[in-house]
Amino acid sequence: MAGALAHLHGRRTFLSFSKSYPGRPSSPASFRPVTVAMGQSQSYWASIDAKIEDHLKKSIPIRPPLEVFEPMQYLTLAAPRTAASALCVAACELVGGHRDDALAAASAVHLMHAAAFAHEHLPLTDRARPKPVVHHQYSPNIELLTGDGILPFGLELLVKSVDPARYNSDRVLRVIVEITRAVGSQGTVDGQYREFLCTQSNGDELCDAGWVEYTCEKKEGGLHACGAACGAILGGGNEEEIERLRKYGLYVGTIQGMLHGVGRNKEGMKEAADKLRALALKELDIFSSRKTEPIASLVQATLVNA
């Protein structure tokens, strides 16, 4: 999760596109490892990122019709990295599952994130926001429709992961419900809307600490909570383990949003993040401390590099 750690460190990677649509885009950025002070945790997360990227590339090959699959693969792999997808795999392993059990779900979580990012950053002149300029390879219609196509494709990946030999259909169905709730109108969409209102506000009435924390909880927090819960479900975790990891993911994602999302540079966010960090680590106390070292590095990295 080197890529995920890079995102938690505040290194937002934006889509780099040329202006015209015709022609094949250059290869998208991969899940690149970064140097962190976590020792073995770095290689652990990097190996997960590599597995997820490989799964996504195999799931979205460049094939006819090119006007459909080229932008889909590009927008999927070029979206900024989120720790939510890698957290899905890590949670699965933490409760005793195999990482392959969670790859489809982790890929689906990333697909949902990629679609949301594409929709949030459509090349429309009436959506000015205080963020780095995003240069686009594709027209607004292509990016909008591709984002629409990415969403159901993520669910298709999950359905294809059902294996009668492993009797995992109930778990996969539960994961589908988790993901659709997390990215729906009361999840990511709600967070995006509130962030938009905040960035367009001329004053602080829509950007006080409470508003920012709630926005981050709905946007980044909800997706990370979903990733962690889905991994625990697919790994065969019991209900307490699933809920503990869900809360851990919620805190990790909310911290990320506070420090590097809409809450960046806002007064009081570092102190609020410190409190959430303590709560996050407490959720891991039912697991073996040795087994939680890699997953705990997520929240530690968030604050060390804030």
N, C-alpha and C positions, 0 to 999 in steps of 0.2 A: 503494500500500500503505500509504496513510496509516492506514487502519484497522489494518493489520498492525503498523505502527510504533507506533500507539497501544497495542496489546497488548504489544509489546515494552517499551514505556515503563512497563509495570506498571498500565495502566488497564484492569482487568478489567471487562467489561460483562456484567452478569448479567441473566437473563431477568426482565422486569418484567410479572407477570401479576396479574389480579384473581382472586378466589377461585372464582367460578362458571364452569362450562363453557359453558352456553348463551349465545348471543350471539356476535357476531363480534369478535375481538380487534382492538385498535388496530393501526395499521401498525407493523411491526417496524422496529427501528433499521437504518439503512443503513450502508454502508461509508463513514463520515465521515472526511474528511481532518483532520489535526491539524498544528499548526505545529511543524516540526522544523528543526534546524540543518543540513539537508542540501541546501539550495538546490534545484537541479533534481531531485534524487532524490525529493523530496516529490511533485512533480507526476507523476513517472514512476510511483511506486507508487500514487498516487491514480487514475491513468488505468487501471491494471490492476485495482484494486479495483472501479472502476465497470463495467468489462467483465464481471468475474465476477458481480457482483450482477445486472447486466442479464441475463446468461445464466441465472442461477438463477431469476429472476422469470419469464422466458419458459418455462423448463422446468417450473416448478411453478405454473401459473396457478390462480387460485381458480375452481373449477368444481365442478359436482356430481360425487360426493356431497360436500357442504361439510364434513361431519364428518371427512372424510379429508384433503381438500386445504387447508382452512384451518389446522389445526394443523401440517401438514407444511410449508407455506410459512412459517408463523410461527416454528416452532422452528428451521427452517433459517436464516432471515435474522436471527433475534434471538440466535443463539449468539454467544459472545464471538469476536472476530476472531482468526484465527491467520495468521501469516506464511507458513505452509506452502503455502496455495493460491496466493498471489501469487508465491511463490518458484518454483512450477511454471512459471508463465508467463515469469518473468524468466530462468529457466534455459533455457527453449526459445529465447528470443530471443538469449541469450548464445552459443549454439552455432550460430546462423544460421537458426533457424526463425522462423516467423511466429506472433505471439501467438494468433491464431485456432486454430492447430494444437493448442494446449494448453488451450483454454478448457474443453472437456468434462472433461479430467482435473483441472484446477484446481477446477472445480465439484464433481467427485466427491470430491476431497480434503476440501473444505469440508463436504460432506454427511457424510462419515465422522466428521469432527470434531464436527459438530452432533449426530449420533446418539449419539456417545460422551458428549458433554456432557449431553444429555437423560437418558441412562441413569444417569450419575453423580450427577445432581441431581434424581432423582425425589423427589416430596414425601412422603417416609416419615419418620415421627417417630423411628425407631430408627437413623437415619444422621446423627446430629449430628456436625458437623465445624466446625472453627474458621475458617469462611468467612462472608462476608456472607449474610444470609438471602435465599433465592430465593423470590419470591412467584409462585404458579402460577395460570395461567388454566385449565388443564385438570386433570382428575383423574389420579391415578397411572396408572390403566390406559390412559388415552388417551395420555399421554406415553410410556409404555413401548411401546405398540403402534406409535405414530408413529415412535419411534426405530427400531423393528424394520423399519418400512416404508421409512425413509430409506436404510438401508444398501443393500438391493438396488436401489433407485432410482438410486443413484450408479453402480452397475455398468451399469444399463440406459442411462444417459447415455453411458457410454463405448462400449458396443456400438453405439449409434446414431451415434457419430462415425466409424465405419468408412466409408471412402469408396473404392470400387473404383478410381475414377479416379486416386486418389493412392497406391494400393498401400500403404495404411497399416495393414492388418489385423494384420500381425505386430507392429508397434509397439504397437497398441492392446492386443493380447493380452498382451504383455509388461507393459504398464502395469497391466492388471487383476491380474496376478500380484503386481506390486509393491505395489499398494494392499491387496489381501487379506492379504498377509503383514504389512504395517505395522500394520494395525488388528486383527489376530487375537490369539490367546491368548499369543503370544510377543512381541507388540508393545504396542499401546496398552492392551489389556486387562490385560496383565502390569503395566504401569506404573500403571494405575489401582488395581489390587489392592494393590501395594506402597505406593502413596501412602495408601490407606485404612488399611493396617496402621500406617503411620507416624503418621498423624493420631490414631489410636486408642491409640497407645502412651503409657503413663504415664511412661516413662523414655526414655533416649536410645539404648537398645540396638538399636532398629530405625530410628534416625534419625541415625546417624553419617554422616560426609561421604561415605564410600564407598557407603552405602545410598542416600543422596539423589542422588548423581551417577548411579548405575545406574537409579534410578527415573525421573529426568528424561531419561536417554538412551532408555529404553524408551517413555516417554509422549510428551513433546514432541519429543525428538530423532528418534525413529523416523518420526514423521509429517512432519517437515520434510525429513528425508533422502529419504523417499518422494516428496514433492512436487518436490524438486530433481531427483531421478533421473528421474522421469516426464517432466518438462519437457525434460530433455536427450535422453531417448529419442525423444520425439515431434518434437523439433527436428532430429533426424538427427545427434546428436553421436556421436563415436566412443567406444569403450569407456573410454579414459582420461578423456575429458571427463565421461562419465556417472558414473564412480566418484569423480572429483574433486568434482563437484557434490553427489553423494550424501554424501560426508564433510563438505563444507561445510554442507549442510543439517543433518546430524547435530549438528555443533558449535553451529550457531545455535540449534536447538531445545533442546539440552541447556542452553545458557547461559540461554535464556529460562526454563526450568523452575527452574534454580538460583536465579535472581534474583527471579522473580515467581511461581513455582509452589510446589511443596512445599519448595524450598530457601530461600525468602525468609526473611530474618531469621536464617538459620542461620550460625553462625560459619564463616569460611573460604570461603564461597561466592564472594565477590568475587575472591579470589585465584585460585581454581580457574577462574572464568570468564575471568579475564585470560589464563590459559594456553591455554584453549580458543579464545579470540579469535585468538591468534597462530597456532594451528594452522589455524583456519578461513581466515584470510587467505592462508596459505601454499598452500592448495588452489587458490587462484585464480591462482597465478603462471604457469600455462601459457597463460592468456588475455591478450589485449591489456588493458593497464592502463586505457585509456580506456573500453573496453567493460565493465569490471568495476566501475566507479565506483558505478553505482546498486545493484548487488547487494551490493557490499561495505558499503554504508551500513547494511545490516541489522545486522550484527554490531557496527558502530561505534555505531549508535544504541542498541543493547542496553546497552553499557557506559557510554556518555556519560550516559545517563539512569538508571543504576543507583543 
